[in-house]
Amino acid sequence: MKRLSGLKKGLSLVLAVSLAVAYVPSSSSKAWAAPELQLNVKSAILIDAATGQVLYENNADEALPPASMAKMMTEYILMERIDSGKLSWDSMVTTSHYAANVGGSGGMLAENEQLSVKDMLYALSIYSSNDAAVALAEYMASNEQSFVALMNEKAKELGMSKTHFTSATGLTREDIEDPELKNNPLEGDTLMSARDASTLGLRLIKDHPSILEFTKIPSKKLRESDQFPMQNWNWMLEGKATTDFQKQFAYPGMDGLKTGSTDAAGYCFTGTAVRNGTRLISVVMNAQSTKKNPNKSEREAARFIETRKLLDYGFNNFETKTVVAKDSAVDTVPTVKVKKGLKNSVPVVVGDTVSLILPKDAKDSDIKKTAKDTTDGKLTAPVKKGQELGTMTVTYGKVTKTVKLVAAEDVKKAGAFRLFWRGVGDFFSRLGHTVKGWF
């Protein structure tokens, strides 16, 4: 009797079962080997806009002067306020003495002139207008220094670890033309890495996609009374060319983002283009012409020549592939046990589609999928359809993406009477298996 009592106690214990399962393909996964693109730049990076995957990088973490690429942060903060309703497109912005005299690209605005927020953004995004950038910064934060504090705060929030802003324009102290305006109380000068520029460009497009309605415009009059339109500094926009020389740089699908150039920065460009549903973002910093004794146009063209190399590499060698479909079953974790439910288990499906941008010759066997139940055997009814039950991690080389595993259906809680008789049935079933094992 003592032995049987001990068996009963043992049979009453609930065993926790781990469902963590890893799928290991027959061949090890390998990261693609980026070729030597022979870029004539100090730093560069190419990323996929949908996933943030890095497809190519070269010295991407060195902090360098970004010139007017810094204005992407001015655009980001402005668009954030527009989209949240804190600012109106029609609000009028007054140009201060400082804004009107800051120098560099622009020179479109007179002191005390008023333009709408929208027109100021046209000047900023098309003509890279420093006066418009400063006017907007002052409008949003009373003065440029206070706005720069917002820029640095936002950079930290976005994970731009190699970035430091000291102006809303990207101008250094030496770039500012008016001697009275050089006394910037902030330490250092604006610096940004290519990786950070790609991060900023990505977030600008993802969080505020309407910015592309501004950056893709080849030319536009700032005022109807103007004799000539503003010309976009981005020569890669289709329809942009104003000279035969510029025509060679038009790039199908190009619609942004921001050029930049100063003596310290050289010629820089954060570009983006979309083809067949795939959007890429490229950054080149301090691009150099390979011409012997290049003229100004040839020096300026270098950033577009190097950008084409990057984008061509990305579009020619990679494609977006659906690796796991939403609501698909998980072979390695088909179900998860449920306590006190009308059913003893619930089917498991993938909560969202997993897409990766992969080399066009990538093999399915090179993709690892690891599924894991995270309920620790403690899932108790009721269970709602879509309730998170675990995770699946998809890995190709150094690229990793994690997606939720969820319940495929509802499981209602069982009544007390049903649970009682289920417990009785389970007990005698286990007892029967134990007794059978004695003989």
Secondary structure as UniProt FT lines:
FT   HELIX           2..11
FT   STRAND          21..23
FT   STRAND          43..48
FT   TURN            49..51
FT   STRAND          54..58
FT   TURN            60..61
FT   HELIX           67..70
FT   HELIX           71..83
FT   TURN            84..85
FT   TURN            89..90
FT   STRAND          92..94
FT   HELIX           97..100
FT   TURN            111..112
FT   STRAND          114..116
FT   HELIX           117..127
FT   HELIX           130..141
FT   HELIX           144..157
FT   TURN            158..159
FT   TURN            161..162
FT   HELIX           173..175
FT   HELIX           179..181
FT   STRAND          191..192
FT   HELIX           194..207
FT   HELIX           209..211
FT   HELIX           212..215
FT   STRAND          219..220
FT   TURN            224..225
FT   STRAND          230..231
FT   TURN            235..236
FT   TURN            238..239
FT   HELIX           244..247
FT   TURN            248..249
FT   TURN            252..253
FT   STRAND          254..262
FT   TURN            263..265
FT   STRAND          266..275
FT   TURN            276..277
FT   STRAND          278..287
FT   HELIX           296..317
FT   STRAND          318..324
FT   TURN            326..327
FT   TURN            331..332
FT   STRAND          335..337
FT   STRAND          345..350
FT   STRAND          354..359
FT   TURN            360..361
FT   HELIX           364..366
FT   STRAND          368..373
FT   TURN            376..377
FT   TURN            385..386
FT   STRAND          388..396
FT   TURN            397..398
FT   STRAND          399..407
FT   HELIX           416..438
//
